[in-house]
Amino acid sequence: MNIIFKNWIKKIYFLVALCCSLFTHAQVQEVEYGSFTPTALRYFTAGTVLDSEYNIPNQKNIDAYCYFSLAIDNEKAPYTGYSVTAAFEITPYDQSGNVLPAEMVTKTMTVNYNPNFSTVSPAFSDLNYYKIKNKFGLRVALVSNSIVVKDLSNTVIPTASATAQLNNVTINMGFKARRYYPLATTLISPTATTNTNATAVKISWGALTGAVEYELEWTWVDNYSDASSTAVTPPQNIPFTDRNFDLNNTRIVIKANGSANNYEIPQIYSKGYILYRVRGIGRNASNENAKTYGPWSSGAGAKITVADWPNQITISEHENNKNWQFQASYAEDGKKKEIVSYFDGSLRNRQTVTKINSDNVAVVGEVIYDTQGRPAIEVLPTPTQDNTIHYFQNYNLFNANTPYSNKNFDYGPNSCTTTTAPMINTVSGSSKYYSANNDFTTSVNRNFIPDAKLYPFSQTEYTPDNTGRISRKGGVGDKHQLGSGHEMKYFYGVPSSMELNRLFGYKAGNISHYKKNTVIDPNGQISVSYLDPQGRTIATALAGANSTNLESLHEETITGSTVNDDLTALNTLAESGAFKASLDKKTITKEILVSDVIPYHFNYTLDQSSSFQLECQTPAFSYPFVYDLDISLKNNCGEEQLTTPVHQPVGIKKQTEYRQELQ
């Protein structure tokens, strides 16, 4: 893989050119020569099929054969059981196109249909296939009055009454072979054209005798000039040899397609020249697996500059005012997947366009960022009617003229909750595709595309602490958006000492070294994870009220069972600012993850046994400290949960105990 970075006038262009050689080592493909239109038995009297290339010399045929078949389409009426028998006179042709009367055979063929084959014997045989090897055509005639139609009870149905059955029985015949010819040594003359939007280059060429496959190579050379940003360097002034081409090109191998051989490459380059060349690939006269290569269309002449390459096309820049990155993955027979990501000035990925050439459909996906630049809205990727690769301006819209942005979801009545607006515009983008306005009317799967109800995106909400942790995550559709009650919710805290002791014994270590994370899924199921200091998950559990069909833990059956949590390890000394350079403030902060509606009791004890004494005072006298005590309990939105929060000075008393109880 060669990665080419282009930096020009403070704009960054990313280009990934995948240089690969994809060769198919498969045998020559089997092809049907000659034509015959399948005909209902009711209308068939006689027919002929003959090798369409029987008079072309220098053929090499492998596994040539003719076939004749009688078949029932069991997906068409009538759906009652029946059998059909008919006799045919079959006369083959030789390789020179001569009929062989002496080798004529009479073949009686029977097909049957049984709608109850799974419970009633016998099972039906809806295809009777006759194959003649090393013959190059067939002449088939129906033997007069040989058609016999019977029902499942073996009763003969008169031919005049068996119209539906005879319409449902089909005659087919043909000639197939794996065939190749000696490869011609003439040069191929390919041409390159740019599409209307200048987003793709199509390289086309005519058929080459004996070519089973074609090998196409191309490369890109820029034509920037030192003179100015708009000037170009003429091809005769750009050195480019055969060796330069060999070391930096993309190569594909595709099967021959008659006279309509072509391949489309995306114009995902900066301005310059695309140089290309084509050659045919045939097979050795004595070995179909041994490849024979024709000459390159560029000829054998010396190549010194770009001007010396006869097969070239001048292209313009792809999205010259945007930052982009291109990636391509290739498979056999020229199949490829192309991905172009478009970035803003801060190199945040704004849009990704993907195309698979076998589908010939461009798929567009977008990411919308919140006010702080975090990825918040992931819009569902959608196929478009425009099958070219480029940046789709104003693709996902809020209304007729306004792109969907952070202003549609990152502003709310307060800093904790947001109101997400729907994508009410259904004439463009994902909101159109996932709605009744979907314009892929010819797609067989159109009726199975869900309606997003103007919410074709998932949303991520982050905790308001600048840690980048996720607070809530909604899903696609209106039923799983934030605030619907079916979003994912994430909570972060630390376990209690008793929890750690129960799980790992009394030598687990300080609780401040561990984390306890809780996730509530869209169905309301609560999952708890315990993490060690390295961030590794060391235990998981389900929490919340248990289902009635599950057995309760022993602790649940004990009335008044409590968990005592000593928060001494979470004490933090700090300066209040009242006394210079004195650690005169002690703070305890803990996040409590509540997984059910159960009582929580909070006890705080303040010991005032210490006092302050002035060294210069005689006689000595101790002054008890006076404390400012604050106790508060807030939810994740910063809303006070205590009926009466504690905020008062504490002094005089030896010991003061405050107890606050929440039910």
ZAKEDO-429906 format. One record per residue (C-alpha): x, y, z; residue in one letter. Coordinates in steps of 0.5 Angstrom, whole numbers, plus 500, padded with zeros to 3 digits. Example, Ala and Ser with C-alpha at 12.3 -4.5 7.8 and 13.67 -1.06 7.14 Angstrom:
<pts>
525491516a;527498514s;
</pts>
This chain:
<pts>
500500500m;503507498n;500513502i;501520499i;500526503f;499532499k;500539502n;499545498w;497552500i;495550507k;490545505k;491538506i;489532501y;490525503f;490520498l;491512499v;493509493a;493501493l;497498489c;495491488c;496485483s;489481483l;490475478f;485470477t;487463477h;481460475a;480456469q;476459463v;469460464q;464456461e;460460456v;453458453e;454459445y;447459441g;440461443s;434458444f;428461447t;425456453p;418454450t;412451453a;411444452l;404445449r;407449444y;413445442f;413441436t;421442434a;427446435g;434447433t;440450437v;447450434l;454453436d;454460434s;462460433e;462453429y;465456423n;471460427i;478457426p;483455432n;478454437q;480450443k;474447447n;474444453i;468440456d;463441450a;456439451y;449439449c;443439453y;436438453f;431439459s;424438461l;422442467a;416444471i;415451474d;413449481n;411456483e;406457478k;399454478a;396449478p;398446485y;395440484t;399433483g;401431476y;406428471s;407429464v;411424459t;413426452a;418422447a;423426443f;427425437e;434428438i;439429433t;446432434p;451436430y;458436429d;464441430q;463443423s;456445424g;454438420n;447434423v;449427424l;442423422p;446416424a;446418431e;439420432m;436417439v;429417441t;428420449k;422419453t;422424459m;418424465t;417430470v;412430476n;409435481y;407433488n;405438493p;405434499n;411430497f;413431505s;408427507t;406423501v;410418497s;413419492p;417426492a;417429485f;422430480s;421437477d;427437472l;429431467n;436433464y;439430458y;446431456k;450429450i;458430451k;462433445n;457435440k;456442438f;448443437g;442439437l;435438433r;429436437v;423434435a;417432439l;414425437v;407425435s;402424440n;407422445s;405426451i;401423457v;399427463v;397423469k;394425476d;397423483l;392417482s;395415476n;389416472t;390419465v;388426464i;386428457p;391432453t;385437451a;384438459s;391439461a;392446458t;395449465a;399443466q;402443459l;403451460n;407449466n;412444463v;418448459t;422445454i;430448454n;436446450m;443449449g;450448447f;456450452k;463449452a;469452456r;473455449r;479460448y;483462442y;490464441p;491471443l;492476438a;498481439t;495487436t;495493441l;489495444i;487502443s;483504450p;480511451t;478515457a;472519459t;470524465t;463523467n;459530467t;460531475n;468530474a;467525479t;469519475a;474517469v;471511465k;476507461i;474503455s;477499450w;474494444g;475486444a;482483443l;481476439t;483471444g;483475451a;479471456v;481477461e;484484461y;489487465e;488494467l;494499470e;493506472w;497511476t;496519478w;502524477v;500531479d;502537475n;503543480y;507549478s;512553482d;510559478a;503560482s;498556485s;493556478t;499554473a;500547471v;506544469t;506541461p;506534461p;513534457q;516537463n;514532468i;519526468p;516519468f;519513466t;516506465d;520504472r;516510475n;510507473f;511500475d;513502482l;507506483n;500504480n;494500481t;492494477r;486490476i;484484472v;477483470i;474478465k;473479458a;466482456n;465482449g;466488445s;464492452a;470492456n;471498461n;472500468y;471506472e;476509477i;474515482p;477521480q;479522487i;486525486y;489532486s;489536479k;494532474g;494526469y;492519470i;496515466l;493508464y;495502460r;491495458v;493489455r;489482454g;490475457i;489469454g;491462455r;496457453n;494453447a;496446451s;494448458n;488452460e;491454466n;497457463a;496465462k;499468456t;500476456y;499481450g;503487449p;501493453w;497499450s;502504451s;507500446g;514499447a;517506446g;521509451a;518513456k;522519459i;516524460t;509524462v;508526454a;511520452d;505516455w;499515449p;494513454n;493519459q;487524461i;488531465t;483531471i;482537476s;482537483e;477533487h;474537492e;479542492n;477546498n;476540503k;480536507n;479528505w;482521505q;481516500f;481508501q;480503496a;480495497s;480491491y;477483490a;477479485e;475480478d;476488479g;471488485k;472494489k;470498495k;472505495e;471510502i;472517502v;472521509s;471528509y;474532515f;473540517d;478544519g;479541526s;480534522l;474532525r;470527520n;464530518r;462525512q;463519509t;462516502v;462509501t;461505494k;462498492i;462498484n;458491484s;452495487d;454502483n;451505489v;454511493a;452510501v;453517505v;454517513g;455523517e;457525524v;454531527i;458534533y;456538539d;458545541t;464542545q;466538538g;464531541r;461526536p;454527538a;449525533i;451519528e;446519522v;444512519l;448511512p;443511506t;444510499p;443515494t;441516487q;447519485d;452514484n;458518484t;463519490i;463527492h;461531498y;454531499f;453538501q;447539505n;445532505y;441531512n;437537513l;433540519f;428543515n;428545507a;434550508n;438549514t;443543515p;442539522y;447541527s;448542534n;443548535k;438542534n;440538540f;445541544d;440547547y;435546553g;432549558p;438547563n;445544563s;443537564c;437536559t;437537552t;431537547t;433533540t;429536534a;427531529p;429531522m;423534519i;425535512n;424528508t;426530501v;433529503s;438525506g;437519511s;430522514s;428521506k;430514505y;427512512y;420514511s;415513506a;418518501n;424513499n;425514492d;428507491f;421505488t;424499484t;428496490s;425489491v;427491499n;424497499r;417495503n;422492508f;426499510i;423501517p;420508518d;425512522a;419517524k;424523523l;429520527y;434517523p;440517528f;443515534s;445520540q;450521545t;450525551e;456526555y;457527563t;458535564p;465534567d;469534561n;472527562t;469525555g;465520559r;458518556i;452519560s;446517556r;446514549k;439514544g;438509539g;435510532v;428511531g;423515535d;422510541k;429510543h;431517543q;434521549l;428522554g;424516551s;425511557g;429506552h;435510552e;442507555m;444510561k;451510564y;453512571f;460512574y;462511582g;466507587v;464501591p;463501598s;468497602s;463492604m;462491597e;469489596l;470485602n;464481600r;467480593l;474479594f;475479602g;478484606y;485485603k;482488597a;485495598g;483502599n;476503595i;479509592s;483505587h;476501585y;471504580k;463501580k;460503573n;453502572t;449501565v;441501564i;439498558d;433500553p;429495557n;431497564g;436492566q;441494570i;448492569s;454493574v;461493573s;467493578y;474495575l;481495578d;486501578p;488498571q;481499568g;480492568r;473489569t;474484575i;467483577a;460484573t;453483576a;445485575l;442489579a;435492581g;429488583a;429481581n;424477577s;418473580t;421467577n;428468580l;430465587e;432471591s;439472595l;439470602h;440478604e;434480600e;430476605t;432479611i;428484614t;432491615g;438488612s;443494611t;450495608v;454500612n;459504608d;465507612d;467513608l;473515612t;478513606a;475518602l;477524606n;480530603t;484535606l;484542603a;485550604e;479554605s;482560604g;480563611a;487561614f;493562610k;497556608a;493552613s;489545611l;483547615d;478544611k;476536610k;471534604t;468527603i;465527596t;462520594k;457518588e;452513590i;449509584l;442507586v;439501583s;432500586d;427504590v;430502597i;432506603p;439509604y;441512611h;447517612f;450518618n;455523619y;459524626t;464530628l;469529633d;470536637q;475533642s;481538639s;481545641s;486551639f;490554645q;494561644l;501560646e;502567649c;496566654q;498565661t;494562664p;493557658a;486556656f;483552650s;478555645y;474549642p;474549634f;468552631v;466548624y;462550618d;458544616l;455542609d;451536608i;448536601s;445530596l;444532589k;442528583n;446527576n;443534574c;445537580g;438538583e;438537591e;435531594q;435532601l;429535604t;433540609t;440540606p;445542612v;449548612h;450551619q;456552624p;458547629v;461549636g;460549643i;458541643k;463536644k;460532639q;454533634t;451527630e;447529624y;442524621r;439524614q;434519612e;431518605l;426513603q;
</pts>
